[in-house]
Amino acid sequence: MEKTIKAIEAGRLVLSDGMAGVYRVVGVSPDGKTADIERFDVSKQKSVGDPIRSVAVNKLAAYTEDASQTAARILREAVTED
């Protein structure tokens, strides 16, 4: 996993060391050392499942899509529009 240095804040999409998938930050503790996260389905743009509490912020990295991932997601969304 490639780590990108960006502030971890509520609403940001992240990857977590040791956990598969993309997560959305629900909240960050006042001291900034832990965060609550929930699984996030990027293609459907919605949260999946219950939050995971008190994950160490130093185990989180900002999620970024490369151009090919973005193009594939846009195409998939256009084809499977509900």
C-alpha positions as CSV (number, residue, x, y, z in Angstrom):
1,M,0.0,0.0,0.0
2,E,1.4,3.4,-1.0
3,K,1.0,5.9,1.8
4,T,0.1,9.5,0.9
5,I,0.6,12.1,3.5
6,K,-2.7,13.9,3.9
7,A,-4.6,14.9,7.0
8,I,-7.0,12.2,8.1
9,E,-10.4,13.9,8.6
10,A,-14.1,12.9,8.6
11,G,-15.4,12.1,5.1
12,R,-12.0,11.1,3.6
13,L,-11.6,7.8,1.9
14,V,-8.7,5.7,3.3
15,L,-6.9,2.4,3.2
16,S,-6.0,0.6,6.4
17,D,-2.9,-1.5,7.0
18,G,-3.9,-5.1,7.5
19,M,-7.5,-4.6,6.3
20,A,-8.7,-5.2,2.8
21,G,-10.9,-2.6,1.0
22,V,-11.6,1.1,1.1
23,Y,-13.0,2.8,4.2
24,R,-14.5,6.2,4.9
25,V,-13.5,8.1,8.0
26,V,-16.6,8.7,10.2
27,G,-14.8,10.7,12.9
28,V,-11.5,11.4,14.4
29,S,-10.7,11.5,18.2
30,P,-10.0,14.9,19.7
31,D,-6.3,14.0,20.1
32,G,-6.1,13.0,16.5
33,K,-4.6,9.6,17.2
34,T,-7.6,7.3,16.5
35,A,-10.4,7.4,14.0
36,D,-13.7,5.6,13.5
37,I,-14.0,4.1,9.9
38,E,-16.6,2.2,7.9
39,R,-16.3,0.1,4.8
40,F,-17.1,2.1,1.6
41,D,-18.1,0.8,-1.8
42,V,-16.4,3.2,-4.2
43,S,-18.4,2.0,-7.3
44,K,-21.8,2.5,-5.5
45,Q,-20.5,5.6,-3.5
46,K,-22.1,4.3,-0.3
47,S,-21.1,2.9,3.1
48,V,-21.4,-0.8,3.7
49,G,-21.6,-2.2,7.3
50,D,-21.1,-0.9,10.7
51,P,-18.3,1.5,11.8
52,I,-15.0,0.1,13.2
53,R,-14.1,2.1,16.3
54,S,-10.7,3.5,17.4
55,V,-8.4,2.6,14.5
56,A,-4.9,4.1,14.9
57,V,-4.6,7.0,12.5
58,N,-1.0,6.1,11.7
59,K,-2.4,2.8,10.2
60,L,-4.5,4.8,7.7
61,A,-3.4,6.1,4.3
62,A,-5.4,8.3,1.9
63,Y,-7.1,6.4,-0.9
64,T,-6.4,7.7,-4.4
65,E,-7.7,6.3,-7.7
66,D,-5.4,6.3,-10.7
67,A,-6.8,7.4,-14.1
68,S,-7.6,3.8,-15.3
69,Q,-9.5,3.0,-12.0
70,T,-11.5,6.2,-12.4
71,A,-12.3,5.5,-16.1
72,A,-13.4,1.9,-15.2
73,R,-15.6,3.1,-12.3
74,I,-17.3,5.8,-14.5
75,L,-17.9,3.2,-17.3
76,R,-19.3,0.7,-14.8
77,E,-21.6,3.4,-13.2
78,A,-22.9,4.4,-16.7
79,V,-23.6,0.8,-17.6
80,T,-25.2,-0.2,-14.3
81,E,-27.1,3.0,-13.6
82,D,-30.1,2.2,-11.3
